Every structure is written in C-alpha cells, then in structure tokens.
Amino acid sequence: MAKTFLIDTSRCTACRGCQIACKEWNELPANDTRQWGSHQNPPDLNAYNYKLVRFNERRDGDTVRWNFFPDQCRHCIDPPCKHEADAYVEGAVIQDPETGAVLFTEKTRQLSEEACEAVREACPYNIPRRHPVTGALVKCTMCHERITRGMLPACVKACPTGAMNFGEREEMLALAEKRLAAVKAEFPNAMLADPDSVSVIYLLTDDPFNYHQNAVAGVTRDLDRQQFLARLTAPLRRSARAAMQG
Amino acid sequence: MEVNRRQFIKVTGAGVACLSLTQLGVDLTPVQAYTSSLKIEGAKEVFSICPFCSVSCHIISHVKDGKLVSTEGDPDYPINEGALCAKGASMLSMTRNEHRLTKPLYRAPGSTQWEEKSWQWTLDQIADRVKKVRDKDLILKNDKGQAVNRLESMFFIGTSHADNEECAIAHQLARSLGIVHLDHQART
C-alpha cells in the first residue's frame, strides 16, 4: 500500500505545471522575486514553494545542455527528519504507515529555531523550510488528503508529459526499471536516484550533479557518500545507544 | 444494498489491512488528525476552458457556496487528459488575484489616469471608432483599379477563449470590415 512517485526527468520540459499546481492546491502566496538570470523561479524552495523545478544550464563539449529537476520532498522510507524531530517534539513529524507519506504537523511550530535547523540539517535533500510567520516547518505533503481519497497528487495530475508519476510502490518500481532501460538507449549513464531509500524516485539521464547538488542523498562534492550515509544513520544509532544504556 | 463477491472481497480486504496495521501497534490517530478534510469535498464541478493558448485545455472548476475553491485539468477531455501547464494550473490565482480587472478601464489620449467605465460605454466607443476609422481608411481599389476593399489601419486579434464557432463569426466580422491584419492572441 506504500505509495511512490517516479519523476522521469527525461520527459520533463520544465513547463512548471507541477510547481504551480502544488502552489494552487495548497493556496500558497506569491514570492517577491527578481530576475536572476535563470528561469528557476523562485531561486530556491521556500515556505511558499513545496515544489520547485530547478534549471541547470551547462556546457557539454560544444553543446549546451539544460537539466530540469522538479525538486520536492522524497518522503524517505526511513526519514532522518523524523528521527531528528522526535528528539525535540514527539509528533512534530509523523509518517503515515499506509502511504509512507512523511508529514510535518502543526506541532513543528513548537520546535525552536535551533531544533528546526537541526531537522533541516538532517534532511539529505535540503527540503524542509521554516515558515517566516508561523515558525512551522513546511514541505511537500504528498497531497495526503487527496491520495487517501484516491486522487493523484496535484503535481502529478497536472504534469502534461508523463514526467510525474504516482502509484503503488511495486508499480512505480517496475515502471522505473522499464523507463530506465528505454532511456539508457539514448543516455547510457541514466540512473535512478536512491530508489531503495525514498518514495520519490528520480530517473536522471546523467550525473546527478548536472541536475542539482542534492539530487541524490545529500552528497555534496566535499562530503563523500560514506560520510554522508554515516550521518544519515546517526539518529538511528543514537537512539539505539540510548535504548541500550536505558 | 446488494454486495457482490468482488465488493465483498474488497471490503474485507480493506478490513484485514486495517486490522493488521492496528495489530502491529501502529497508531493512525495522528495521521487522521493531520488530514481531516478535502477542500473540494461536496463542491460543484463546473467545466471551463483555459484562456491562455490555442490548445484550450479543459478545466474543472470546483465551486462551493458560490465561490471558486479549486481548479484542475479535466481528465475526460482528450486534448489535455487532466494535465495543465504552469499557466493553466494557475487558474485559481488568476480569478482571485487582486490585480485582476473586473471592469473596463479607459485611459484617454494623453492622460495618465485610468477611469472605470461601463461595458455599454466601452462597446459604444469601440463601435464608433471602428466605424470612424473604416469610413476614413477603407481602400476600395488598388493601383491597378482592382476592387480590394481593404482596411489596413486596423488590427484584429482573436482569443483562445473563443470556441470554433465563435472564431468563425469573429473572423467573418473582421473580413467583412476589410481587415487584413488578423491574428490570434495565442500566437503573440
């Protein structure tokens, strides 16, 4: 019954229908933005944008390539943000056992600014944002009220190209493998981003860094994957230690 | 209500699934508290067309107590199949936005001020000016003396909010006035 997204970036045209559909469904206000030389607007995720299509324009030999990355919460299967938040306020972050959705509740308002920062740090994908007015931590909700009534998430419903897909985990994993095999004919380096640990699986046509520095689990160029994975499991190990000591 | 076998299996299947979660000691209460209502529950569905480009995607507008509460693509329409681009997806904001014009505004030549005008006044002005310009500028014959009935000083622009039949009428109107500069908003 766990739900999963497949975001097939080979099909994304960066129309940003998903980004706006998300904003409209959640009735989030506009951001005051400036032209900053990119179509990526607003420049980053914020309390009023749970979904953002990232644009990365780059040179590949003599060709200019443009990678589009519809960024959002990955709804990790074992969410580090929840482990971190549990240490401060029980119930601030919950996970729906039925759908696998990781949900930030009203209780996130009780998190101090430092605690919010710790939860944000714990996220391997740099997703959570603190609401400037309410102090709540916010992000993609998997359109929980829609999916529990058999509707598609707003972003998936709006996608005109088939880049955004949503369904039962098994189904999406099968679709991911099928699409990966097809896409590899044109892009031999195509890959799935962290398919075993997240509910929002990206199909990337090449190096994740050509999309976004957090396209795959929090590895930045300075921090190697090993170190990162250690950080990812740190809260778990912390609680295991505590349990043993207790 | 008669329950057939398939429905029965579905119902008991759901029951079993719920039971197993509870038996595992999973407390669903916080999740239920998180998601209590759907904003379009019980809303009336009104069909509309996206006004932005010539694809004219169909949109379902959810109306509750006479107020628009949500819009999304119409999955039954074969052209957009429920999908919308960023412009079509922004229909709710477009109707609610404080910058939206709800009355005709008129700025007199040389003026820096916009004045609110009635539709009647506006339509009369358009009719008067169209007639004045046409009477003045209509070209009946070209250099070779051939009848052309051409009006080159006027531009006519259509809208993707118009359906095929409305476009045909608008086109006939423009052609009958002699307008040759005729285009569509979605191409601009």
Chai-1 contact restraints between the chains, C-beta under 6 A:
chainA,res_idxA,chainB,res_idxB,connection_type,confidence,min_distance_angstrom,max_distance_angstrom,comment,restraint_id
A,C15,B,C85,contact,1.0,0.0,6.0,A-B,restraint_1
A,C15,B,A86,contact,1.0,0.0,6.0,A-B,restraint_2
A,R16,B,A86,contact,1.0,0.0,6.0,A-B,restraint_3
A,G17,B,L84,contact,1.0,0.0,6.0,A-B,restraint_4
A,G17,B,C85,contact,1.0,0.0,6.0,A-B,restraint_5
A,G17,B,A86,contact,1.0,0.0,6.0,A-B,restraint_6
A,G17,B,A89,contact,1.0,0.0,6.0,A-B,restraint_7
A,I20,B,A86,contact,1.0,0.0,6.0,A-B,restraint_8
A,I20,B,A89,contact,1.0,0.0,6.0,A-B,restraint_9
A,I20,B,S90,contact,1.0,0.0,6.0,A-B,restraint_10
A,A21,B,A89,contact,1.0,0.0,6.0,A-B,restraint_11
A,E24,B,A89,contact,1.0,0.0,6.0,A-B,restraint_12
A,E24,B,L92,contact,1.0,0.0,6.0,A-B,restraint_13
A,G91,B,P30,contact,1.0,0.0,6.0,A-B,restraint_14
A,I94,B,P30,contact,1.0,0.0,6.0,A-B,restraint_15
A,D96,B,V31,contact,1.0,0.0,6.0,A-B,restraint_16
A,P97,B,L21,contact,1.0,0.0,6.0,A-B,restraint_17
A,P97,B,V26,contact,1.0,0.0,6.0,A-B,restraint_18
A,L103,B,Y34,contact,1.0,0.0,6.0,A-B,restraint_19
A,T105,B,Y34,contact,1.0,0.0,6.0,A-B,restraint_20
A,H144,B,T35,contact,1.0,0.0,6.0,A-B,restraint_21
A,E145,B,T35,contact,1.0,0.0,6.0,A-B,restraint_22
A,E145,B,L38,contact,1.0,0.0,6.0,A-B,restraint_23
A,R149,B,L38,contact,1.0,0.0,6.0,A-B,restraint_24
A,K157,B,E72,contact,1.0,0.0,6.0,A-B,restraint_25
A,K157,B,G82,contact,1.0,0.0,6.0,A-B,restraint_26
A,A158,B,A83,contact,1.0,0.0,6.0,A-B,restraint_27
A,A158,B,L84,contact,1.0,0.0,6.0,A-B,restraint_28
A,A158,B,A89,contact,1.0,0.0,6.0,A-B,restraint_29
A,C159,B,A83,contact,1.0,0.0,6.0,A-B,restraint_30
A,P160,B,A83,contact,1.0,0.0,6.0,A-B,restraint_31
